[in-house]
Amino acid sequence: MMNERLKRLRKTLGLSQEEMGKKIGVGKTSISKLESGENNPSERTVLLICTTFNVNETWLRTGEGEMFIQRTRNQQITDFLGDL
């Protein structure tokens, strides 16, 4: 279930519900409801999660494949320099 994968992703990243929510522009309660299965994520939320955390959208939606998108060394260097 996507809600279980969301929780697993958050824990893998070492983020609290509040921290994850801040990074994608939603509140702690929204993350809690997504993880519990009470709410389903919007298309916008799924895309934000994937782009913000470099998550494989197929994995998030279906559980197939790897959790994270593998990035080239050049992409990693570019991101690092952008963070500086």
HURA-V373936 format. One record per helix or strand of 3 or more residues. SS is the DSSP state (H for helix, E for strand). FROM is the first residue (numbers start at 0). LEN is the number of residues. Records with the same first field share a line. If there is no record, write none. Layout:
# HURA-V373936
SS->FROM-LEN  FROM-LEN
This chain:
# HURA-V373936
H->1-12  16-8  27-9  42-11  56-6  72-11
